[in-house]
Structure formats: structure tokens, C-alpha cells
Amino acid sequence: MEFWERSKDLLDQGIMSSKEIIDKAKAKTKELGEKGVARLEIGQLEKQAEKRFAQIGRQVYKVLVKEGQQTISRGTEEIKKLLTEVDEIEKLIDSKEKAL
């Protein structure tokens, strides 16, 4: 009888260890998944910022070349709007990076 009891105890311990390992693996997988989503969101935000930079460049070209103005500033309405959008995107990126 002692042999069977020891065998049962070893089997029970193995099952408990397996459950603990699986629980830890689930938690780690969830954590990695959340980090992956955050990194994906950061990448998307960076692309949005790049698009705004391209729009700023087009607007500068339009104002200087097409409209013939000699100067342009941060106060130019369209430029100001785009710069504000870039600032907001950068803040979102920073907050998501801190969350990682």
C-alpha cells in the first residue's frame, strides 16, 4: 500500500506543478500580448506623425512656392493645426511607451 500512496502523491505533485507552470505561462502570454498591442499602437501613431510631417512639408511648399509668400511661421493656420496634431500624437506615444 505504501508504494501506491507514494505513487499517488508523486502524481498529485506533478499535476500541481503542471498547473502552476500553465498558470504562469498564461500570465506571461497575456502580458506579452498586451505589450505587443501597445507596440503596434505606437507604430501606428508614429505613422500618423510621419503623415502630418509630410502634410507640413506640402503646406510649406504651397505657401512659399505656389502662393509666393516670402516667409512662413508656426502661426500660419494650417501649419499651426498640423503641429498641434503632431504634439498630441507624440504625447500619446510617450504615454504608451511608459506603460511598457
C-alpha positions as CSV (number, residue, x, y, z in Angstrom):
1,M,0.0,0.0,0.0
2,E,2.8,2.4,0.7
3,F,4.1,2.2,-2.8
4,W,0.7,3.2,-4.2
5,E,0.4,6.1,-1.8
6,R,3.8,7.4,-2.7
7,S,3.0,7.0,-6.4
8,K,-0.3,8.9,-5.9
9,D,1.5,11.6,-4.0
10,L,4.1,12.0,-6.8
11,L,1.4,12.1,-9.4
12,D,-0.5,14.7,-7.4
13,Q,2.6,16.8,-7.0
14,G,3.3,16.6,-10.8
15,I,-0.2,17.7,-11.6
16,M,0.0,20.6,-9.2
17,S,3.4,21.7,-10.7
18,S,2.0,21.4,-14.2
19,K,-1.0,23.6,-13.2
20,E,1.4,26.2,-11.7
21,I,3.5,26.2,-14.8
22,I,0.5,26.6,-17.0
23,D,-0.9,29.5,-14.9
24,K,2.4,31.3,-15.1
25,A,2.6,30.7,-18.8
26,K,-0.9,32.1,-19.3
27,A,0.0,35.2,-17.3
28,K,3.2,35.7,-19.3
29,T,1.4,35.2,-22.6
30,K,-1.2,37.8,-21.6
31,E,1.5,40.3,-20.6
32,L,3.4,39.7,-23.9
33,G,0.1,40.1,-25.8
34,E,-0.6,43.4,-24.2
35,K,2.9,44.7,-24.9
36,G,2.6,43.6,-28.5
37,V,-0.7,45.5,-28.9
38,A,0.9,48.6,-27.3
39,R,3.9,48.3,-29.7
40,L,1.5,48.0,-32.6
41,E,-0.4,51.1,-31.5
42,I,2.9,53.0,-31.1
43,G,3.9,52.1,-34.6
44,Q,0.5,53.3,-35.9
45,L,0.9,56.6,-34.1
46,E,4.4,57.1,-35.5
47,K,3.0,56.6,-39.0
48,Q,0.3,59.2,-38.2
49,A,3.0,61.6,-37.1
50,E,5.0,61.0,-40.3
51,K,1.9,61.7,-42.4
52,R,1.5,65.0,-40.5
53,F,5.1,65.9,-41.2
54,A,4.6,65.3,-44.9
55,Q,1.5,67.5,-44.8
56,I,3.5,70.2,-43.1
57,G,6.1,69.9,-45.9
58,R,3.4,70.2,-48.6
59,Q,1.8,73.2,-46.9
60,V,5.2,74.9,-46.6
61,Y,5.8,74.3,-50.3
62,K,2.3,75.6,-51.2
63,V,2.7,78.8,-49.2
64,L,6.3,79.5,-50.3
65,V,6.2,78.4,-53.9
66,K,2.6,78.4,-55.1
67,E,1.3,81.4,-53.2
68,G,4.6,83.2,-53.4
69,Q,5.0,84.3,-49.8
70,Q,8.5,85.0,-48.6
71,T,8.1,83.6,-45.1
72,I,6.2,81.1,-43.1
73,S,5.8,80.6,-39.4
74,R,4.3,78.4,-36.7
75,G,1.4,80.8,-36.6
76,T,0.3,80.0,-40.2
77,E,-3.1,78.5,-39.6
78,E,-2.7,75.1,-41.4
79,I,0.9,74.7,-40.0
80,K,-0.3,75.5,-36.5
81,K,-3.1,72.9,-36.8
82,L,-0.7,70.2,-38.0
83,L,1.9,71.0,-35.4
84,T,-0.7,70.7,-32.7
85,E,-1.7,67.3,-34.0
86,V,1.9,66.1,-34.0
87,D,2.3,67.2,-30.4
88,E,-0.8,65.3,-29.4
89,I,0.4,62.2,-31.2
90,E,3.8,62.4,-29.5
91,K,2.2,62.7,-26.1
92,L,0.2,59.5,-26.9
93,I,3.3,57.7,-27.9
94,D,5.1,58.8,-24.8
95,S,2.3,57.6,-22.5
96,K,2.1,54.2,-24.3
97,E,5.9,53.8,-24.1
98,K,5.8,54.5,-20.4
99,A,3.1,51.8,-20.0
100,L,5.5,49.2,-21.5
